[in-house]
Amino acid sequence: MTPAEQMLIAAADLNAKVATAQRSGEAITVPPAAVSELAHLLEVCGRAVAQAGAIHSTRNPALAEYAHDIARTYLGELPR
């Protein structure tokens, strides 16, 4: 299995857990390692944007934009 396939399967699994939890009104448990990885992604993208001066000046603006959207959502600037 390729790394891309593993990531897609993990994303689909997490999305399914979230959808089930939303329907039932229950919380989901996310492994601390997953939270750590997401935080690392936000940190790496944030540093890249800070060094480049703008999202579109980074090597991967799509990833930086996505990380920015995640950060804004969880800081309450975007509706969830």
PDB file of N, CA, C and O in Angstrom:
ATOM      1  N   MET A   1       0.844  -1.171   0.000  1.00  0.00           N
ATOM      2  CA  MET A   1       0.000   0.000   0.000  1.00  0.00           C
ATOM      3  C   MET A   1       0.898   1.246   0.000  1.00  0.00           C
ATOM      4  O   MET A   1       1.885   1.319   0.732  1.00  0.00           O
ATOM      5  N   THR A   2       0.533   2.209  -0.829  1.00  0.00           N
ATOM      6  CA  THR A   2       1.340   3.423  -0.927  1.00  0.00           C
ATOM      7  C   THR A   2       1.020   4.377   0.233  1.00  0.00           C
ATOM      8  O   THR A   2      -0.030   4.251   0.864  1.00  0.00           O
ATOM      9  N   PRO A   3       1.918   5.330   0.515  1.00  0.00           N
ATOM     10  CA  PRO A   3       1.620   6.315   1.555  1.00  0.00           C
ATOM     11  C   PRO A   3       0.340   7.097   1.265  1.00  0.00           C
ATOM     12  O   PRO A   3      -0.419   7.410   2.182  1.00  0.00           O
ATOM     13  N   ALA A   4       0.102   7.411   0.000  1.00  0.00           N
ATOM     14  CA  ALA A   4      -1.116   8.140  -0.357  1.00  0.00           C
ATOM     15  C   ALA A   4      -2.362   7.317  -0.026  1.00  0.00           C
ATOM     16  O   ALA A   4      -3.344   7.846   0.494  1.00  0.00           O
ATOM     17  N   GLU A   5      -2.311   6.026  -0.331  1.00  0.00           N
ATOM     18  CA  GLU A   5      -3.451   5.157  -0.012  1.00  0.00           C
ATOM     19  C   GLU A   5      -3.671   5.074   1.499  1.00  0.00           C
ATOM     20  O   GLU A   5      -4.810   5.087   1.966  1.00  0.00           O
ATOM     21  N   GLN A   6      -2.582   4.988   2.256  1.00  0.00           N
ATOM     22  CA  GLN A   6      -2.708   4.934   3.708  1.00  0.00           C
ATOM     23  C   GLN A   6      -3.343   6.212   4.257  1.00  0.00           C
ATOM     24  O   GLN A   6      -4.206   6.158   5.133  1.00  0.00           O
ATOM     25  N   MET A   7      -2.909   7.362   3.733  1.00  0.00           N
ATOM     26  CA  MET A   7      -3.490   8.633   4.192  1.00  0.00           C
ATOM     27  C   MET A   7      -4.963   8.736   3.832  1.00  0.00           C
ATOM     28  O   MET A   7      -5.772   9.196   4.638  1.00  0.00           O
ATOM     29  N   LEU A   8      -5.315   8.308   2.621  1.00  0.00           N
ATOM     30  CA  LEU A   8      -6.713   8.379   2.206  1.00  0.00           C
ATOM     31  C   LEU A   8      -7.599   7.457   3.044  1.00  0.00           C
ATOM     32  O   LEU A   8      -8.721   7.817   3.399  1.00  0.00           O
ATOM     33  N   ILE A   9      -7.092   6.283   3.354  1.00  0.00           N
ATOM     34  CA  ILE A   9      -7.851   5.346   4.196  1.00  0.00           C
ATOM     35  C   ILE A   9      -8.015   5.921   5.604  1.00  0.00           C
ATOM     36  O   ILE A   9      -9.101   5.855   6.180  1.00  0.00           O
ATOM     37  N   ALA A  10      -6.937   6.486   6.157  1.00  0.00           N
ATOM     38  CA  ALA A  10      -7.015   7.084   7.495  1.00  0.00           C
ATOM     39  C   ALA A  10      -8.000   8.243   7.513  1.00  0.00           C
ATOM     40  O   ALA A  10      -8.773   8.386   8.461  1.00  0.00           O
ATOM     41  N   ALA A  11      -7.979   9.073   6.473  1.00  0.00           N
ATOM     42  CA  ALA A  11      -8.907  10.204   6.397  1.00  0.00           C
ATOM     43  C   ALA A  11     -10.347   9.723   6.296  1.00  0.00           C
ATOM     44  O   ALA A  11     -11.234  10.260   6.960  1.00  0.00           O
ATOM     45  N   ALA A  12     -10.577   8.718   5.471  1.00  0.00           N
ATOM     46  CA  ALA A  12     -11.929   8.175   5.326  1.00  0.00           C
ATOM     47  C   ALA A  12     -12.417   7.579   6.646  1.00  0.00           C
ATOM     48  O   ALA A  12     -13.579   7.752   7.011  1.00  0.00           O
ATOM     49  N   ASP A  13     -11.537   6.881   7.359  1.00  0.00           N
ATOM     50  CA  ASP A  13     -11.898   6.295   8.648  1.00  0.00           C
ATOM     51  C   ASP A  13     -12.257   7.375   9.654  1.00  0.00           C
ATOM     52  O   ASP A  13     -13.266   7.270  10.350  1.00  0.00           O
ATOM     53  N   LEU A  14     -11.428   8.421   9.732  1.00  0.00           N
ATOM     54  CA  LEU A  14     -11.708   9.503  10.674  1.00  0.00           C
ATOM     55  C   LEU A  14     -12.991  10.229  10.301  1.00  0.00           C
ATOM     56  O   LEU A  14     -13.784  10.567  11.180  1.00  0.00           O
ATOM     57  N   ASN A  15     -13.210  10.474   9.013  1.00  0.00           N
ATOM     58  CA  ASN A  15     -14.455  11.128   8.574  1.00  0.00           C
ATOM     59  C   ASN A  15     -15.675  10.283   8.918  1.00  0.00           C
ATOM     60  O   ASN A  15     -16.709  10.820   9.316  1.00  0.00           O
ATOM     61  N   ALA A  16     -15.564   8.971   8.770  1.00  0.00           N
ATOM     62  CA  ALA A  16     -16.680   8.082   9.122  1.00  0.00           C
ATOM     63  C   ALA A  16     -16.969   8.142  10.617  1.00  0.00           C
ATOM     64  O   ALA A  16     -18.130   8.174  11.027  1.00  0.00           O
ATOM     65  N   LYS A  17     -15.911   8.156  11.434  1.00  0.00           N
ATOM     66  CA  LYS A  17     -16.099   8.260  12.888  1.00  0.00           C
ATOM     67  C   LYS A  17     -16.762   9.578  13.266  1.00  0.00           C
ATOM     68  O   LYS A  17     -17.638   9.611  14.130  1.00  0.00           O
ATOM     69  N   VAL A  18     -16.347  10.654  12.624  1.00  0.00           N
ATOM     70  CA  VAL A  18     -16.934  11.964  12.899  1.00  0.00           C
ATOM     71  C   VAL A  18     -18.415  11.977  12.510  1.00  0.00           C
ATOM     72  O   VAL A  18     -19.253  12.468  13.267  1.00  0.00           O
ATOM     73  N   ALA A  19     -18.732  11.442  11.342  1.00  0.00           N
ATOM     74  CA  ALA A  19     -20.127  11.422  10.884  1.00  0.00           C
ATOM     75  C   ALA A  19     -21.000  10.605  11.841  1.00  0.00           C
ATOM     76  O   ALA A  19     -22.115  11.013  12.165  1.00  0.00           O
ATOM     77  N   THR A  20     -20.500   9.465  12.289  1.00  0.00           N
ATOM     78  CA  THR A  20     -21.243   8.635  13.233  1.00  0.00           C
ATOM     79  C   THR A  20     -21.444   9.377  14.551  1.00  0.00           C
ATOM     80  O   THR A  20     -22.530   9.342  15.129  1.00  0.00           O
ATOM     81  N   ALA A  21     -20.406  10.039  15.017  1.00  0.00           N
ATOM     82  CA  ALA A  21     -20.487  10.782  16.276  1.00  0.00           C
ATOM     83  C   ALA A  21     -21.465  11.947  16.169  1.00  0.00           C
ATOM     84  O   ALA A  21     -22.203  12.229  17.113  1.00  0.00           O
ATOM     85  N   GLN A  22     -21.471  12.619  15.030  1.00  0.00           N
ATOM     86  CA  GLN A  22     -22.402  13.731  14.847  1.00  0.00           C
ATOM     87  C   GLN A  22     -23.848  13.251  14.863  1.00  0.00           C
ATOM     88  O   GLN A  22     -24.721  13.908  15.430  1.00  0.00           O
ATOM     89  N   ARG A  23     -24.095  12.108  14.242  1.00  0.00           N
ATOM     90  CA  ARG A  23     -25.463  11.573  14.223  1.00  0.00           C
ATOM     91  C   ARG A  23     -25.912  11.142  15.613  1.00  0.00           C
ATOM     92  O   ARG A  23     -27.069  11.341  15.985  1.00  0.00           O
ATOM     93  N   SER A  24     -25.003  10.557  16.378  1.00  0.00           N
ATOM     94  CA  SER A  24     -25.366  10.034  17.696  1.00  0.00           C
ATOM     95  C   SER A  24     -25.208  11.062  18.807  1.00  0.00           C
ATOM     96  O   SER A  24     -25.684  10.852  19.923  1.00  0.00           O
ATOM     97  N   GLY A  25     -24.541  12.171  18.507  1.00  0.00           N
ATOM     98  CA  GLY A  25     -24.322  13.190  19.524  1.00  0.00           C
ATOM     99  C   GLY A  25     -23.220  12.836  20.506  1.00  0.00           C
ATOM    100  O   GLY A  25     -23.083  13.480  21.546  1.00  0.00           O
ATOM    101  N   GLU A  26     -22.442  11.829  20.190  1.00  0.00           N
ATOM    102  CA  GLU A  26     -21.352  11.408  21.069  1.00  0.00           C
ATOM    103  C   GLU A  26     -20.028  11.996  20.599  1.00  0.00           C
ATOM    104  O   GLU A  26     -19.872  12.388  19.443  1.00  0.00           O
ATOM    105  N   ALA A  27     -19.094  12.043  21.516  1.00  0.00           N
ATOM    106  CA  ALA A  27     -17.745  12.499  21.182  1.00  0.00           C
ATOM    107  C   ALA A  27     -16.957  11.353  20.569  1.00  0.00           C
ATOM    108  O   ALA A  27     -17.268  10.182  20.787  1.00  0.00           O
ATOM    109  N   ILE A  28     -15.939  11.703  19.801  1.00  0.00           N
ATOM    110  CA  ILE A  28     -15.058  10.670  19.271  1.00  0.00           C
ATOM    111  C   ILE A  28     -13.708  10.794  19.960  1.00  0.00           C
ATOM    112  O   ILE A  28     -13.333  11.858  20.454  1.00  0.00           O
ATOM    113  N   THR A  29     -13.006   9.702  19.979  1.00  0.00           N
ATOM    114  CA  THR A  29     -11.665   9.689  20.542  1.00  0.00           C
ATOM    115  C   THR A  29     -10.667   9.724  19.394  1.00  0.00           C
ATOM    116  O   THR A  29     -10.683   8.868  18.509  1.00  0.00           O
ATOM    117  N   VAL A  30      -9.811  10.716  19.425  1.00  0.00           N
ATOM    118  CA  VAL A  30      -8.759  10.825  18.421  1.00  0.00           C
ATOM    119  C   VAL A  30      -7.448  10.516  19.121  1.00  0.00           C
ATOM    120  O   VAL A  30      -7.139  11.115  20.151  1.00  0.00           O
ATOM    121  N   PRO A  31      -6.679   9.595  18.581  1.00  0.00           N
ATOM    122  CA  PRO A  31      -5.405   9.256  19.212  1.00  0.00           C
ATOM    123  C   PRO A  31      -4.508  10.488  19.340  1.00  0.00           C
ATOM    124  O   PRO A  31      -4.442  11.305  18.421  1.00  0.00           O
ATOM    125  N   PRO A  32      -3.822  10.624  20.465  1.00  0.00           N
ATOM    126  CA  PRO A  32      -2.924  11.770  20.641  1.00  0.00           C
ATOM    127  C   PRO A  32      -1.914  11.910  19.501  1.00  0.00           C
ATOM    128  O   PRO A  32      -1.542  13.028  19.145  1.00  0.00           O
ATOM    129  N   ALA A  33      -1.471  10.809  18.935  1.00  0.00           N
ATOM    130  CA  ALA A  33      -0.515  10.869  17.830  1.00  0.00           C
ATOM    131  C   ALA A  33      -1.116  11.584  16.616  1.00  0.00           C
ATOM    132  O   ALA A  33      -0.410  12.301  15.907  1.00  0.00           O
ATOM    133  N   ALA A  34      -2.408  11.391  16.378  1.00  0.00           N
ATOM    134  CA  ALA A  34      -3.055  12.058  15.246  1.00  0.00           C
ATOM    135  C   ALA A  34      -3.132  13.560  15.490  1.00  0.00           C
ATOM    136  O   ALA A  34      -2.894  14.356  14.581  1.00  0.00           O
ATOM    137  N   VAL A  35      -3.464  13.941  16.710  1.00  0.00           N
ATOM    138  CA  VAL A  35      -3.518  15.363  17.057  1.00  0.00           C
ATOM    139  C   VAL A  35      -2.125  15.978  16.917  1.00  0.00           C
ATOM    140  O   VAL A  35      -1.979  17.091  16.411  1.00  0.00           O
ATOM    141  N   SER A  36      -1.117  15.256  17.361  1.00  0.00           N
ATOM    142  CA  SER A  36       0.259  15.720  17.258  1.00  0.00           C
ATOM    143  C   SER A  36       0.669  15.924  15.806  1.00  0.00           C
ATOM    144  O   SER A  36       1.327  16.910  15.476  1.00  0.00           O
ATOM    145  N   GLU A  37       0.283  15.000  14.944  1.00  0.00           N
ATOM    146  CA  GLU A  37       0.621  15.118  13.521  1.00  0.00           C
ATOM    147  C   GLU A  37      -0.058  16.324  12.890  1.00  0.00           C
ATOM    148  O   GLU A  37       0.557  17.045  12.104  1.00  0.00           O
ATOM    149  N   LEU A  38      -1.332  16.548  13.232  1.00  0.00           N
ATOM    150  CA  LEU A  38      -2.035  17.717  12.698  1.00  0.00           C
ATOM    151  C   LEU A  38      -1.396  19.007  13.191  1.00  0.00           C
ATOM    152  O   LEU A  38      -1.241  19.958  12.425  1.00  0.00           O
ATOM    153  N   ALA A  39      -1.021  19.042  14.477  1.00  0.00           N
ATOM    154  CA  ALA A  39      -0.357  20.222  15.020  1.00  0.00           C
ATOM    155  C   ALA A  39       0.977  20.457  14.315  1.00  0.00           C
ATOM    156  O   ALA A  39       1.345  21.599  14.039  1.00  0.00           O
ATOM    157  N   HIS A  40       1.700  19.372  14.026  1.00  0.00           N
ATOM    158  CA  HIS A  40       2.971  19.488  13.317  1.00  0.00           C
ATOM    159  C   HIS A  40       2.749  20.060  11.913  1.00  0.00           C
ATOM    160  O   HIS A  40       3.512  20.914  11.463  1.00  0.00           O
ATOM    161  N   LEU A  41       1.716  19.593  11.231  1.00  0.00           N
ATOM    162  CA  LEU A  41       1.396  20.107   9.901  1.00  0.00           C
ATOM    163  C   LEU A  41       1.125  21.607   9.964  1.00  0.00           C
ATOM    164  O   LEU A  41       1.632  22.365   9.137  1.00  0.00           O
ATOM    165  N   LEU A  42       0.330  22.035  10.940  1.00  0.00           N
ATOM    166  CA  LEU A  42       0.025  23.458  11.075  1.00  0.00           C
ATOM    167  C   LEU A  42       1.287  24.260  11.363  1.00  0.00           C
ATOM    168  O   LEU A  42       1.470  25.351  10.822  1.00  0.00           O
ATOM    169  N   GLU A  43       2.156  23.724  12.214  1.00  0.00           N
ATOM    170  CA  GLU A  43       3.392  24.421  12.547  1.00  0.00           C
ATOM    171  C   GLU A  43       4.311  24.550  11.332  1.00  0.00           C
ATOM    172  O   GLU A  43       4.849  25.624  11.063  1.00  0.00           O
ATOM    173  N   VAL A  44       4.487  23.448  10.601  1.00  0.00           N
ATOM    174  CA  VAL A  44       5.358  23.461   9.419  1.00  0.00           C
ATOM    175  C   VAL A  44       4.826  24.440   8.377  1.00  0.00           C
ATOM    176  O   VAL A  44       5.582  25.230   7.811  1.00  0.00           O
ATOM    177  N   CYS A  45       3.528  24.380   8.131  1.00  0.00           N
ATOM    178  CA  CYS A  45       2.940  25.290   7.143  1.00  0.00           C
ATOM    179  C   CYS A  45       3.003  26.737   7.619  1.00  0.00           C
ATOM    180  O   CYS A  45       3.257  27.646   6.828  1.00  0.00           O
ATOM    181  N   GLY A  46       2.773  26.945   8.905  1.00  0.00           N
ATOM    182  CA  GLY A  46       2.855  28.304   9.443  1.00  0.00           C
ATOM    183  C   GLY A  46       4.253  28.881   9.305  1.00  0.00           C
ATOM    184  O   GLY A  46       4.415  30.047   8.944  1.00  0.00           O
ATOM    185  N   ARG A  47       5.259  28.071   9.591  1.00  0.00           N
ATOM    186  CA  ARG A  47       6.649  28.535   9.446  1.00  0.00           C
ATOM    187  C   ARG A  47       6.976  28.827   7.982  1.00  0.00           C
ATOM    188  O   ARG A  47       7.651  29.811   7.678  1.00  0.00           O
ATOM    189  N   ALA A  48       6.497  27.973   7.079  1.00  0.00           N
ATOM    190  CA  ALA A  48       6.762  28.174   5.649  1.00  0.00           C
ATOM    191  C   ALA A  48       6.138  29.478   5.170  1.00  0.00           C
ATOM    192  O   ALA A  48       6.751  30.219   4.401  1.00  0.00           O
ATOM    193  N   VAL A  49       4.925  29.757   5.623  1.00  0.00           N
ATOM    194  CA  VAL A  49       4.251  30.997   5.229  1.00  0.00           C
ATOM    195  C   VAL A  49       4.984  32.199   5.831  1.00  0.00           C
ATOM    196  O   VAL A  49       5.163  33.215   5.158  1.00  0.00           O
ATOM    197  N   ALA A  50       5.407  32.089   7.089  1.00  0.00           N
ATOM    198  CA  ALA A  50       6.131  33.192   7.721  1.00  0.00           C
ATOM    199  C   ALA A  50       7.436  33.480   6.973  1.00  0.00           C
ATOM    200  O   ALA A  50       7.785  34.642   6.762  1.00  0.00           O
ATOM    201  N   GLN A  51       8.150  32.439   6.576  1.00  0.00           N
ATOM    202  CA  GLN A  51       9.417  32.628   5.864  1.00  0.00           C
ATOM    203  C   GLN A  51       9.194  33.176   4.459  1.00  0.00           C
ATOM    204  O   GLN A  51       9.962  34.013   3.984  1.00  0.00           O
ATOM    205  N   ALA A  52       8.149  32.705   3.799  1.00  0.00           N
ATOM    206  CA  ALA A  52       7.886  33.138   2.422  1.00  0.00           C
ATOM    207  C   ALA A  52       7.230  34.510   2.376  1.00  0.00           C
ATOM    208  O   ALA A  52       7.362  35.235   1.390  1.00  0.00           O
ATOM    209  N   GLY A  53       6.530  34.859   3.433  1.00  0.00           N
ATOM    210  CA  GLY A  53       5.861  36.154   3.469  1.00  0.00           C
ATOM    211  C   GLY A  53       4.416  36.123   3.019  1.00  0.00           C
ATOM    212  O   GLY A  53       3.680  37.084   3.245  1.00  0.00           O
ATOM    213  N   ALA A  54       3.993  35.045   2.390  1.00  0.00           N
ATOM    214  CA  ALA A  54       2.607  34.915   1.939  1.00  0.00           C
ATOM    215  C   ALA A  54       2.347  33.461   1.569  1.00  0.00           C
ATOM    216  O   ALA A  54       3.263  32.730   1.192  1.00  0.00           O
ATOM    217  N   ILE A  55       1.100  33.054   1.681  1.00  0.00           N
ATOM    218  CA  ILE A  55       0.753  31.666   1.371  1.00  0.00           C
ATOM    219  C   ILE A  55       1.148  31.305  -0.054  1.00  0.00           C
ATOM    220  O   ILE A  55       1.705  30.232  -0.290  1.00  0.00           O
ATOM    221  N   HIS A  56       0.865  32.193  -1.010  1.00  0.00           N
ATOM    222  CA  HIS A  56       1.122  31.850  -2.414  1.00  0.00           C
ATOM    223  C   HIS A  56       2.596  31.935  -2.788  1.00  0.00           C
ATOM    224  O   HIS A  56       2.970  31.614  -3.917  1.00  0.00           O
ATOM    225  N   SER A  57       3.430  32.363  -1.854  1.00  0.00           N
ATOM    226  CA  SER A  57       4.873  32.382  -2.101  1.00  0.00           C
ATOM    227  C   SER A  57       5.561  31.120  -1.589  1.00  0.00           C
ATOM    228  O   SER A  57       6.771  30.966  -1.754  1.00  0.00           O
ATOM    229  N   THR A  58       4.806  30.224  -0.975  1.00  0.00           N
ATOM    230  CA  THR A  58       5.387  28.983  -0.463  1.00  0.00           C
ATOM    231  C   THR A  58       5.551  27.983  -1.596  1.00  0.00           C
ATOM    232  O   THR A  58       5.040  28.177  -2.699  1.00  0.00           O
ATOM    233  N   ARG A  59       6.274  26.908  -1.301  1.00  0.00           N
ATOM    234  CA  ARG A  59       6.463  25.856  -2.314  1.00  0.00           C
ATOM    235  C   ARG A  59       5.180  25.103  -2.594  1.00  0.00           C
ATOM    236  O   ARG A  59       4.986  24.587  -3.695  1.00  0.00           O
ATOM    237  N   ASN A  60       4.299  25.036  -1.600  1.00  0.00           N
ATOM    238  CA  ASN A  60       3.055  24.283  -1.748  1.00  0.00           C
ATOM    239  C   ASN A  60       1.892  25.116  -1.211  1.00  0.00           C
ATOM    240  O   ASN A  60       1.402  24.865  -0.110  1.00  0.00           O
ATOM    241  N   PRO A  61       1.449  26.111  -1.991  1.00  0.00           N
ATOM    242  CA  PRO A  61       0.403  26.995  -1.487  1.00  0.00           C
ATOM    243  C   PRO A  61      -0.915  26.283  -1.173  1.00  0.00           C
ATOM    244  O   PRO A  61      -1.640  26.711  -0.275  1.00  0.00           O
ATOM    245  N   ALA A  62      -1.233  25.222  -1.881  1.00  0.00           N
ATOM    246  CA  ALA A  62      -2.490  24.516  -1.603  1.00  0.00           C
ATOM    247  C   ALA A  62      -2.460  23.909  -0.201  1.00  0.00           C
ATOM    248  O   ALA A  62      -3.443  23.997   0.535  1.00  0.00           O
ATOM    249  N   LEU A  63      -1.333  23.294   0.171  1.00  0.00           N
ATOM    250  CA  LEU A  63      -1.211  22.710   1.498  1.00  0.00           C
ATOM    251  C   LEU A  63      -1.222  23.796   2.567  1.00  0.00           C
ATOM    252  O   LEU A  63      -1.860  23.641   3.608  1.00  0.00           O
ATOM    253  N   ALA A  64      -0.513  24.899   2.309  1.00  0.00           N
ATOM    254  CA  ALA A  64      -0.485  26.005   3.271  1.00  0.00           C
ATOM    255  C   ALA A  64      -1.867  26.614   3.430  1.00  0.00           C
ATOM    256  O   ALA A  64      -2.259  26.965   4.543  1.00  0.00           O
ATOM    257  N   GLU A  65      -2.612  26.747   2.343  1.00  0.00           N
ATOM    258  CA  GLU A  65      -3.977  27.279   2.411  1.00  0.00           C
ATOM    259  C   GLU A  65      -4.877  26.358   3.226  1.00  0.00           C
ATOM    260  O   GLU A  65      -5.679  26.817   4.039  1.00  0.00           O
ATOM    261  N   TYR A  66      -4.737  25.072   3.004  1.00  0.00           N
ATOM    262  CA  TYR A  66      -5.549  24.102   3.737  1.00  0.00           C
ATOM    263  C   TYR A  66      -5.221  24.155   5.227  1.00  0.00           C
ATOM    264  O   TYR A  66      -6.124  24.144   6.063  1.00  0.00           O
ATOM    265  N   ALA A  67      -3.942  24.211   5.558  1.00  0.00           N
ATOM    266  CA  ALA A  67      -3.540  24.301   6.961  1.00  0.00           C
ATOM    267  C   ALA A  67      -4.083  25.583   7.580  1.00  0.00           C
ATOM    268  O   ALA A  67      -4.514  25.587   8.733  1.00  0.00           O
ATOM    269  N   HIS A  68      -4.061  26.662   6.817  1.00  0.00           N
ATOM    270  CA  HIS A  68      -4.595  27.941   7.300  1.00  0.00           C
ATOM    271  C   HIS A  68      -6.094  27.825   7.576  1.00  0.00           C
ATOM    272  O   HIS A  68      -6.580  28.331   8.588  1.00  0.00           O
ATOM    273  N   ASP A  69      -6.822  27.164   6.685  1.00  0.00           N
ATOM    274  CA  ASP A  69      -8.265  26.960   6.897  1.00  0.00           C
ATOM    275  C   ASP A  69      -8.531  26.139   8.155  1.00  0.00           C
ATOM    276  O   ASP A  69      -9.453  26.440   8.913  1.00  0.00           O
ATOM    277  N   ILE A  70      -7.721  25.097   8.376  1.00  0.00           N
ATOM    278  CA  ILE A  70      -7.873  24.283   9.587  1.00  0.00           C
ATOM    279  C   ILE A  70      -7.644  25.146  10.816  1.00  0.00           C
ATOM    280  O   ILE A  70      -8.429  25.110  11.764  1.00  0.00           O
ATOM    281  N   ALA A  71      -6.567  25.923  10.797  1.00  0.00           N
ATOM    282  CA  ALA A  71      -6.247  26.772  11.945  1.00  0.00           C
ATOM    283  C   ALA A  71      -7.361  27.784  12.204  1.00  0.00           C
ATOM    284  O   ALA A  71      -7.766  27.975  13.351  1.00  0.00           O
ATOM    285  N   ARG A  72      -7.855  28.427  11.161  1.00  0.00           N
ATOM    286  CA  ARG A  72      -8.919  29.424  11.336  1.00  0.00           C
ATOM    287  C   ARG A  72     -10.192  28.777  11.877  1.00  0.00           C
ATOM    288  O   ARG A  72     -10.868  29.346  12.734  1.00  0.00           O
ATOM    289  N   THR A  73     -10.510  27.603  11.381  1.00  0.00           N
ATOM    290  CA  THR A  73     -11.713  26.914  11.852  1.00  0.00           C
ATOM    291  C   THR A  73     -11.629  26.644  13.352  1.00  0.00           C
ATOM    292  O   THR A  73     -12.585  26.889  14.088  1.00  0.00           O
ATOM    293  N   TYR A  74     -10.486  26.140  13.796  1.00  0.00           N
ATOM    294  CA  TYR A  74     -10.368  25.779  15.203  1.00  0.00           C
ATOM    295  C   TYR A  74     -10.025  26.948  16.104  1.00  0.00           C
ATOM    296  O   TYR A  74     -10.014  26.806  17.326  1.00  0.00           O
ATOM    297  N   LEU A  75      -9.741  28.116  15.509  1.00  0.00           N
ATOM    298  CA  LEU A  75      -9.591  29.329  16.311  1.00  0.00           C
ATOM    299  C   LEU A  75     -10.912  30.094  16.346  1.00  0.00           C
ATOM    300  O   LEU A  75     -11.010  31.138  16.991  1.00  0.00           O
ATOM    301  N   GLY A  76     -11.932  29.572  15.648  1.00  0.00           N
ATOM    302  CA  GLY A  76     -13.263  30.167  15.701  1.00  0.00           C
ATOM    303  C   GLY A  76     -13.520  31.251  14.686  1.00  0.00           C
ATOM    304  O   GLY A  76     -14.540  31.931  14.786  1.00  0.00           O
ATOM    305  N   GLU A  77     -12.650  31.451  13.713  1.00  0.00           N
ATOM    306  CA  GLU A  77     -12.870  32.494  12.724  1.00  0.00           C
ATOM    307  C   GLU A  77     -13.759  32.053  11.569  1.00  0.00           C
ATOM    308  O   GLU A  77     -14.297  32.888  10.843  1.00  0.00           O
ATOM    309  N   LEU A  78     -13.913  30.749  11.398  1.00  0.00           N
ATOM    310  CA  LEU A  78     -14.783  30.224  10.355  1.00  0.00           C
ATOM    311  C   LEU A  78     -15.875  29.387  11.009  1.00  0.00           C
ATOM    312  O   LEU A  78     -15.648  28.773  12.051  1.00  0.00           O
ATOM    313  N   PRO A  79     -17.060  29.359  10.400  1.00  0.00           N
ATOM    314  CA  PRO A  79     -18.095  28.468  10.964  1.00  0.00           C
ATOM    315  C   PRO A  79     -17.689  27.022  10.834  1.00  0.00           C
ATOM    316  O   PRO A  79     -17.059  26.629   9.853  1.00  0.00           O
ATOM    317  N   ARG A  80     -18.048  26.231  11.823  1.00  0.00           N
ATOM    318  CA  ARG A  80     -17.708  24.808  11.790  1.00  0.00           C
ATOM    319  C   ARG A  80     -18.791  24.024  11.128  1.00  0.00           C
ATOM    320  O   ARG A  80     -18.684  22.804  11.006  1.00  0.00           O
TER     321      ARG A  80
END
